[in-house]
Amino acid sequence: MLAACDDYYVPTLTDLAGRAGIRGPGLDWLHALVSDWLLLADLSFADLVLWAPLRDSGQPGGEAGQPGGDAGQPGTSDQLGDSTGSALSGLDSPSGLDSPSGLDSPSVLESASAPEGSSWPHGASWIALSQIRPTTAPTALPDDIVGMVRPGGEQPLLAAAYTERRVCREGDPEWTRGVPVRHETIPVTCDGTIVAVIERSTNLSFARTPSRLDLAYLKAADELTQMVAAGMFPAPGEEPVLVRSPRVGDGLLRLSRSGKVTYASPNALSAYRRLGLTADLVGKQLGPLTARLCAGRVPRDDSLMVAASGRAHAETEVDANGSVVQLRTIPLIVDGERAGALILLRDVTELRHRERELLTKDATIREIHHRVKNNLQTVAALLRLQARRLSAPEARAALDEAVRRVGSIAMVHETLSRVPDEIVDFDEIAGRVAMMAGEVSAPEARVTPQLLGEFGLLPALIATPLALVLTELLQNALQHGLSRPGQVTASGFLEISAVRSPGKLTFTVSDNGAGLPAEFDLDSTSSLGLQIVRTLVLTELGGQLEIAPRLGGGTRVLVEVPVEVQLADGAPAVG
């Protein structure tokens, strides 16, 4: 039976775990496990499915009401079963898998006993909480089964792993679909309690003679399996693994208890060659060796030595010889003792180089905006000096208008010089434009523009012309609508109202001034300011402009422009 899933709702791990009664620390543990279990899948060459028993054993089985479904246990389906996770013929798992360390201790057994007088979970149904496929081998589970419920009584290996607190790998490979698949069940322990069971299914159709790399992978997988069953993986108290952490195929080192390299994959050896290594890695103490490669660079902390020595869970980067290698350390704890460590590494030289280039580019762009702003302010200062030397009122007024236009553009560049991308908060610019317009308005107007609503974030290509449009509209209202020579009024009204909606920005500039002339025509107006507004809104911004009388007297200007902001992470943010 599939969980609720349609075009509007896909169940999450939290939703599915809630059906199994898993909450609190147990749920947090499963989230941490699922965030990092690709490592186990890749090392095992196997698919992993996370199952949990349902407390209500009356759950129907199968998919869409069909008993058994199409992805169940041995003897009931062709996908899930109960044997070892090896993808290689003739390769047996190392001893110790059946009895993970610590699983038979009294404190662990007492914390997960079944309800008295019941057969739970042997008779309980099981729900698939999560699923992952390996990147190192062909999948054994081509279908998605997350959310599927399997009937009780048909999952003996899941129930055995849960109640007997051991890794179960009995049985022969399945051939239901003509492809041999081995299966294994692994109890997932959190704070001494079994909270779920991992089923590991391996496609054996591409079996081959194991190489040294295959053997190293499988040995590490067996040890991680024991750590999962003992509640040691993922590491208690550690943050979930980073999205960009190295994967198994990027490079793998195996360290002994003393920190010596016992195995190095070809990719791992190549990464250390780029760091300047000229000898072999095997047999070397990785911590001191890595420190020597970084000689001449002062480390910011001891994370490098901690990671390279395998002593603790850590992630760091090695920067040497013009290359950058990312390291992730996973200490291995078997039978309560350190068994060495796995080091995953990845060459991130090109990635860091591109990041530095982007930072340099961003800094250069901000510097350009800063210099443009300075140049515009210089131009405005020169225009002011020239205006003071003129005696003709019309000429001085024309230069004053030019100063305001240049100043509004300079404000946008000043804002852009302080942000890491080409996105600006236009509300800050609108406030400064309104304040500047009020300061230079005629004394008889006595009006301070009021801002309502929010303009929001705007790209520079829109913010620059829009700042000039707002400057012209405010100046036009103050100069021609609210400024009446010889008449001082205390009831002047000038309001800017902005409304942001998906894909669109609408704002109005309203005043209670003298209003529009009787024969006003926007297309044929002789006002330079309105001509600038019309050209910018209709042509450059691709928007709409409407100028009409305001109810109650005055003028109302409506501007509507299409807007779509592209955020730094590439996702569009509209509205």
C-alpha positions in Angstrom: 0.0 0.0 0.0 1.4 3.4 -1.0 1.3 6.4 1.3 -0.6 9.5 0.3 1.2 11.0 -2.6 -0.2 13.2 -5.4 0.5 16.3 -7.3 0.2 18.4 -4.1 1.7 16.3 -1.4 4.6 13.9 -1.2 5.2 12.3 2.3 8.5 13.2 4.0 10.6 11.0 6.2 9.0 12.8 9.2 5.5 12.0 7.9 6.2 8.3 7.3 8.2 7.9 10.6 5.2 9.4 12.4 3.0 6.6 11.2 5.5 4.2 12.8 5.4 6.1 16.1 9.0 7.4 15.7 9.5 10.9 17.0 12.0 13.0 19.0 15.6 11.7 19.2 14.8 8.6 17.2 13.5 10.7 14.3 16.5 13.0 14.5 18.7 10.0 14.4 17.0 8.7 11.2 17.4 12.1 9.6 21.1 12.1 10.3 21.5 8.5 9.0 19.6 9.2 5.8 21.7 12.3 5.2 24.8 10.2 5.2 23.9 6.7 4.1 25.0 7.1 0.5 28.4 6.3 1.9 27.2 2.9 3.1 25.4 2.2 -0.1 28.5 3.0 -2.2 30.9 1.0 -0.1 28.4 -2.0 -0.1 27.7 -1.8 -3.9 24.1 -2.1 -2.8 20.7 -0.4 -2.5 19.4 0.5 1.0 15.9 0.7 2.2 14.9 2.0 5.6 12.0 0.1 7.2 10.1 0.6 10.4 7.4 -1.6 12.0 3.9 -0.2 12.3 2.4 -0.4 15.8 -1.0 -1.2 14.2 -0.5 -4.8 12.9 -3.8 -4.6 11.0 -2.3 -2.6 8.1 -3.2 -4.1 4.8 -0.3 -5.1 2.6 0.7 -4.8 -1.0 0.4 -1.9 -3.4 -3.0 -0.4 -4.1 -4.7 -3.1 -2.2 -2.9 -6.0 -3.8 -1.4 -8.4 -1.2 2.3 -8.8 -1.5 2.8 -5.9 -3.9 5.8 -5.9 -6.2 8.7 -5.0 -3.9 8.8 -7.2 -0.9 10.8 -9.8 1.0 12.2 -13.2 -0.1 9.4 -15.5 -1.2 6.9 -12.6 -1.6 8.4 -10.3 -4.2 11.3 -9.6 -6.5 13.0 -6.6 -4.8 13.7 -7.0 -1.1 15.3 -9.9 0.8 17.8 -11.1 3.3 21.4 -11.9 2.4 24.8 -10.3 2.3 25.6 -7.0 0.7 28.5 -8.2 -1.5 28.2 -7.5 -5.2 31.2 -9.7 -6.0 31.1 -13.5 -6.6 33.0 -15.7 -4.2 33.5 -12.8 -1.7 32.3 -13.5 1.8 31.7 -10.8 4.4 34.3 -10.6 7.2 33.3 -12.3 10.4 31.6 -10.4 13.1 28.6 -9.1 11.1 26.1 -11.4 12.9 26.9 -9.9 16.4 27.7 -6.2 16.2 29.5 -4.9 19.2 27.4 -4.0 22.2 24.1 -5.4 20.8 23.8 -8.2 23.4 24.5 -6.1 26.4 21.7 -6.1 29.1 21.1 -2.3 28.9 20.5 -2.5 25.1 18.2 -5.6 25.3 16.0 -4.1 28.0 15.4 -0.9 26.1 13.7 -2.4 23.1 11.6 -5.3 24.3 8.4 -6.1 22.5 5.0 -5.5 24.1 4.2 -8.3 26.6 1.8 -10.9 25.3 2.1 -10.0 21.6 4.0 -11.2 18.6 5.1 -7.6 17.7 7.0 -6.9 15.5 6.8 -10.4 14.0 3.2 -9.9 13.1 3.4 -6.2 12.4 3.4 -4.6 9.0 6.4 -2.6 7.8 6.6 0.7 6.1 9.4 1.9 3.9 10.7 5.3 5.2 13.5 6.0 2.7 15.5 4.5 -0.1 18.8 5.1 -1.8 20.7 3.6 -4.7 24.5 3.2 -5.0 26.6 5.2 -7.5 29.2 2.4 -7.6 27.1 -0.5 -8.8 23.9 -1.3 -10.7 20.7 -0.9 -8.7 18.8 -3.9 -7.4 15.6 -1.8 -6.9 14.6 0.0 -10.1 11.2 1.0 -8.6 10.6 3.6 -5.9 9.1 1.9 -2.8 9.1 4.8 -0.2 5.8 4.9 1.6 5.0 1.3 0.7 3.6 -0.9 3.5 4.4 -4.6 3.6 2.1 -7.1 5.5 3.2 -8.7 8.8 4.3 -12.3 8.9 6.1 -12.0 5.5 9.1 -10.1 6.7 11.0 -12.6 8.9 14.4 -11.0 8.3 13.2 -7.5 9.2 11.6 -8.8 12.4 14.7 -10.9 13.2 17.0 -8.0 12.9 14.7 -5.9 15.0 14.1 -8.4 17.9 17.4 -10.3 17.9 19.4 -7.1 17.5 21.8 -8.5 15.0 22.7 -8.3 11.3 20.8 -11.0 9.4 22.2 -12.4 6.1 20.7 -15.8 5.8 19.2 -17.2 2.6 20.2 -17.6 -1.0 20.0 -14.9 -3.7 16.6 -14.2 -5.3 16.0 -14.7 -9.0 12.4 -13.4 -9.2 13.1 -11.1 -12.1 15.9 -13.2 -13.6 18.5 -11.1 -11.8 20.3 -12.5 -8.7 19.8 -10.2 -5.7 21.3 -10.8 -2.3 19.7 -9.3 0.9 20.8 -8.4 4.4 19.0 -6.6 7.3 20.8 -4.3 9.7 19.2 -2.9 12.9 19.4 0.8 13.4 20.2 1.7 17.0 19.8 5.0 18.7 20.7 5.3 22.4 20.5 1.6 22.9 17.0 1.3 21.2 16.3 -0.3 17.8 14.3 2.4 15.9 14.3 0.9 12.4 15.9 -1.7 10.1 18.0 -1.1 7.0 17.6 -3.7 4.2 20.6 -3.9 1.9 19.9 -5.4 -1.5 22.8 -6.2 -3.9 22.5 -6.8 -7.7 24.8 -9.8 -8.4 24.3 -9.8 -12.2 27.6 -8.1 -12.7 29.6 -10.3 -10.4 33.4 -10.3 -11.0 36.6 -11.2 -9.3 37.1 -8.6 -6.5 39.9 -6.1 -6.9 41.9 -4.5 -4.0 39.5 -1.5 -4.2 36.5 -3.7 -4.0 37.8 -5.6 -1.0 38.7 -2.3 0.7 35.2 -0.9 0.0 33.5 -4.1 1.4 35.7 -4.3 4.5 34.8 -0.6 5.3 31.1 -1.3 4.5 31.1 -4.2 7.0 32.7 -2.0 9.7 30.2 0.8 9.1 27.4 -1.8 9.2 28.5 -2.8 12.7 28.7 0.8 13.7 25.1 1.4 12.5 23.9 -1.6 14.5 25.8 -0.5 17.6 24.5 3.1 17.4 28.0 4.6 16.4 27.1 5.7 12.9 26.2 8.4 12.2 28.5 9.9 14.9 26.4 10.9 17.9 26.2 14.7 18.3 27.7 15.4 14.8 25.9 17.7 12.4 24.5 16.1 9.2 27.0 15.7 6.4 27.5 18.6 4.1 26.0 18.4 0.6 29.5 18.9 -1.0 31.3 16.4 1.2 33.5 14.0 -0.7 31.9 10.7 -2.0 33.5 7.3 -2.0 34.3 7.5 -5.7 36.1 10.8 -5.3 38.9 9.1 -3.3 39.3 6.8 -0.3 42.0 6.2 2.2 42.0 3.5 4.9 44.0 4.3 8.1 45.2 1.9 10.7 44.7 2.5 14.5 48.1 4.3 14.5 47.2 6.6 11.6 49.1 4.8 8.9 47.7 4.5 5.4 46.8 0.8 4.7 45.0 1.4 1.4 44.8 4.3 -1.0 42.4 4.3 -3.9 43.7 5.6 -7.3 41.8 8.8 -7.1 43.0 9.4 -3.5 46.6 8.9 -4.6 46.2 11.2 -7.6 44.8 13.9 -5.3 47.9 13.7 -3.0 50.1 13.8 -6.1 48.6 17.1 -6.9 49.4 18.3 -3.4 53.1 17.6 -4.1 53.5 14.0 -2.9 56.2 12.1 -4.8 56.3 8.8 -2.9 53.6 6.2 -2.2 50.9 6.8 0.4 50.6 3.3 1.8 52.6 2.8 5.0 52.9 6.5 5.7 51.6 8.4 8.7 49.0 10.6 7.0 48.9 13.3 9.6 52.6 14.3 9.6 52.8 13.7 5.8 49.9 16.1 5.2 51.4 18.7 7.5 54.7 18.5 5.6 52.9 19.1 2.3 51.4 22.2 3.8 54.7 23.5 5.1 55.0 27.3 4.8 51.2 27.8 5.3 50.1 28.8 8.8 47.1 26.7 9.8 44.2 28.5 11.3 43.5 25.6 13.7 44.3 22.0 14.4 41.5 20.6 12.2 44.0 19.5 9.6 46.0 17.3 11.9 42.8 16.0 13.5 41.3 15.0 10.2 44.4 13.6 8.6 45.3 11.5 11.7 41.8 9.9 11.8 41.3 10.7 15.5 37.9 12.3 15.2 35.1 13.1 12.8 36.2 16.2 11.0 36.1 18.0 7.6 38.8 20.3 6.4 40.8 21.3 3.3 44.4 20.9 2.4 45.8 23.7 0.3 49.3 23.0 -1.1 51.2 23.1 -4.4 48.5 25.2 -6.0 45.9 22.5 -5.4 43.0 22.2 -2.8 41.8 18.8 -1.5 38.9 18.4 0.8 39.1 15.8 3.5 36.4 14.1 5.5 37.4 11.7 8.4 35.2 8.9 9.7 36.8 7.1 12.7 35.9 3.3 12.7 34.8 1.9 16.1 34.4 -1.9 16.2 33.8 -4.0 19.4 34.1 -0.7 21.3 37.6 -0.1 20.1 39.2 2.1 17.4 39.7 0.1 14.3 41.2 2.9 12.2 39.5 5.5 10.1 38.2 6.2 6.6 39.3 9.3 4.8 37.2 10.5 2.0 38.9 13.1 -0.2 38.0 15.2 -3.2 40.0 17.5 -5.4 38.2 20.9 -5.2 40.9 23.0 -6.9 38.8 24.1 -9.8 35.8 24.8 -7.6 37.8 27.0 -5.2 39.5 28.7 -8.1 36.1 29.6 -9.6 34.8 30.8 -6.2 37.8 33.1 -5.9 37.2 34.4 -9.4 33.6 35.1 -8.5 34.6 36.9 -5.4 37.2 39.0 -7.3 34.6 39.7 -10.0 32.0 40.8 -7.4 34.6 43.1 -5.7 35.5 44.6 -9.1 31.9 45.3 -9.9 31.3 46.9 -6.5 34.4 49.1 -7.0 33.1 50.1 -10.5 29.7 51.2 -9.0 31.6 53.1 -6.3 33.6 55.0 -8.8 30.6 55.7 -11.0 28.8 57.1 -8.0 31.9 59.3 -7.3 32.0 60.5 -10.9 28.2 61.3 -10.9 28.6 63.3 -7.7 31.5 65.2 -9.3 29.2 66.0 -12.3 26.5 67.1 -9.9 28.9 69.4 -8.0 30.1 71.0 -11.3 26.5 71.6 -12.3 25.8 73.3 -9.0 28.8 75.6 -9.4 27.7 76.5 -12.9 24.2 77.2 -11.8 25.4 79.6 -9.1 27.2 81.7 -11.8 24.1 82.1 -13.9 21.7 85.0 -13.5 18.8 83.7 -15.7 16.2 82.0 -13.5 15.3 79.5 -16.2 18.9 78.4 -16.8 19.5 78.0 -13.1 16.3 75.9 -12.7 17.3 73.7 -15.7 20.7 73.0 -14.1 19.1 72.3 -10.7 16.8 69.7 -12.3 19.9 68.1 -13.9 21.6 67.9 -10.5 18.6 66.1 -9.1 18.5 63.6 -12.0 22.2 62.9 -11.7 21.9 62.6 -7.9 19.1 60.0 -8.1 21.2 57.8 -10.4 24.2 58.2 -8.1 22.1 56.9 -5.2 21.5 53.6 -7.1 25.2 53.1 -7.8 26.0 53.9 -4.2 23.7 51.2 -3.0 25.0 48.7 -5.6 28.6 49.4 -4.3 27.6 47.9 -0.9 25.8 44.7 -2.0 27.5 41.5 -3.3 25.2 41.1 -6.3 23.2 43.3 -8.6 20.1 43.2 -6.4 19.2 46.3 -4.3 16.6 47.1 -1.7 14.7 49.8 -3.5 12.8 50.9 -0.4 16.0 52.5 0.9 16.5 54.3 -2.4 12.9 55.5 -2.6 13.2 56.9 1.0 16.3 58.8 0.1 14.8 60.1 -3.2 11.7 61.3 -1.3 13.8 63.0 1.4 15.9 64.7 -1.2 12.8 65.9 -3.1 11.3 67.3 0.1 14.5 69.2 1.0 14.7 71.0 -2.3 11.0 71.7 -2.7 9.8 75.3 -2.8 9.1 76.9 0.6 5.5 77.5 -0.1 4.9 73.8 -0.8 5.8 72.7 2.8 5.3 69.0 2.0 7.2 65.9 3.1 6.5 62.9 0.8 5.1 59.9 2.6 6.0 56.3 1.7 3.5 53.4 1.9 4.0 49.8 1.1 7.2 48.1 -0.1 9.1 48.2 -3.4 11.2 45.2 -2.3 14.3 43.9 -4.0 15.0 45.0 -7.6 17.8 44.2 -10.1 20.1 47.1 -11.1 18.7 47.2 -14.6 15.3 48.1 -13.1 16.4 50.1 -10.1 18.4 52.7 -12.0 15.7 53.9 -14.4 13.0 53.5 -11.7 14.9 55.8 -9.4 15.0 58.5 -12.1 11.2 58.0 -12.8 10.4 58.4 -9.1 12.6 61.6 -8.9 10.9 63.2 -11.8 7.4 62.4 -10.6 8.1 63.8 -7.1 9.7 66.9 -8.5 6.9 67.4 -10.9 4.3 67.1 -8.1 6.2 69.5 -5.8 7.1 72.0 -8.5 3.9 72.2 -10.6 1.2 70.7 -8.4 1.9 71.8 -4.8 4.0 74.9 -5.3 1.8 78.0 -5.6 3.7 81.2 -5.5 2.3 83.7 -3.0 0.1 81.0 -1.3 1.4 79.2 1.7 -0.7 76.1 2.6 -0.3 73.7 5.4 -2.5 70.9 3.9 -0.1 69.7 1.2 -0.4 66.0 0.5 2.2 63.9 -1.5 2.1 60.1 -1.1 4.0 57.2 -2.7 2.3 53.9 -2.4 3.9 50.7 -3.7 2.4 47.2 -4.1 4.5 44.2 -4.9 2.9 41.1 -6.5 4.2 38.1 -8.3 6.0 39.3 -11.4 4.9 42.9 -11.1 5.5 46.1 -9.2 2.8 48.8 -9.1 3.2 52.1 -7.4 1.4 55.4 -7.4 2.4 59.0 -6.7 -0.6 61.1 -5.6 -0.9 64.7 -4.5 -3.7 67.2 -3.7 -2.2 70.0 -5.7 -3.4 72.1 -8.6 -4.2 69.1 -10.8 -3.7 68.6 -14.5 -4.3 71.2 -17.2 -7.6 71.0 -19.0 -6.1 69.8 -22.3 -3.3 67.6 -20.8 -2.0 64.9 -23.1 0.8 62.7 -22.0 1.9 61.8 -25.6 2.3 65.4 -26.6 3.4 67.1 -23.3 6.3 69.5 -23.6 7.5 68.8 -20.0 11.0 67.3 -20.2 10.5 65.5 -16.9 7.3 63.7 -18.0 8.9 62.9 -21.4 11.8 61.2 -19.5 9.2 59.3 -17.3 7.2 58.2 -20.3 10.3 57.0 -22.2 11.8 55.1 -19.3 8.5 53.4 -18.2 7.2 52.4 -21.6 10.4 51.7 -23.5 13.2 50.7 -21.1 11.1 49.1 -18.4 8.4 47.7 -20.6 5.7 48.9 -18.2 2.5 51.0 -18.2 2.0 54.6 -17.2 -1.2 56.4 -16.4 -1.6 60.0 -15.3 -5.1 61.1 -14.3 -6.9 63.5 -11.9 -7.2 62.3 -8.3 -10.5 61.9 -6.6 -10.8 64.9 -4.3 -8.5 67.0 -6.3 -4.9 66.8 -7.4 -3.1 64.3 -9.6 -2.5 60.5 -9.4 0.2 58.8 -11.4 0.1 55.0 -11.8 3.3 53.1 -12.8 3.3 49.4 -13.4 6.4 47.5 -14.4 7.2 43.7 -14.8 9.7 42.5 -12.2 11.5 39.2 -11.6 14.4 39.1 -9.2 17.1 36.4 -9.7 18.6 35.6 -6.3 22.2 34.7 -5.7 21.5 31.0 -5.6 19.8 31.1 -9.0 16.2 30.8 -7.8 13.8 33.5 -8.9 12.2 35.5 -6.1 9.1 37.4 -7.2 7.0 39.7 -5.1 
